[in-house]
Amino acid sequence: MDEQAPTTTAPLEKPLTVLVADDHPLWRDALARDLADHGIDVVGTAGDGAEALRRVEELARGQTHGAGAAGDGEFSAVAGG
């Protein structure tokens, strides 16, 4: 019998802000909606990596802001398959 250790999630010091990038519109929109439903600030979506990089650059320059976007230049990139 395999037992998994219980997982816990510590509250974040500041809200997590993400930009969702995926080439499949239904998956991209569903993921963005699910993240937002769980309190994550989704500042936008992109259909591919190049578009995501453009959007991140715009956000870093403060040209566009989603609701609650910090605009403080702190960004992390996560690549997925």
Residue pairs with C-beta under 8 A, 6 or more apart in sequence:
14 70
15 39
15 40
15 41
15 68
16 40
16 41
17 40
17 41
17 42
17 43
17 66
17 68
17 69
17 70
18 35
18 40
18 41
18 42
18 43
19 42
19 43
19 44
19 45
19 46
19 52
19 55
19 56
19 59
20 28
20 31
20 32
20 35
20 42
20 44
20 45
20 46
21 28
21 45
21 46
21 47
21 48
21 49
21 51
21 52
22 28
22 31
22 45
22 47
22 80
23 47
23 48
25 47
28 45
28 46
28 47
29 45
32 42
32 45
35 42
36 42
41 66
41 67
41 68
41 69
42 66
43 59
43 65
43 66
43 69
44 55
44 59
44 64
44 66
46 52
46 54
46 55
49 79
55 64
56 75
56 77
58 64
59 65
59 69
59 71
59 75
60 71
60 73
60 75
62 71
65 71
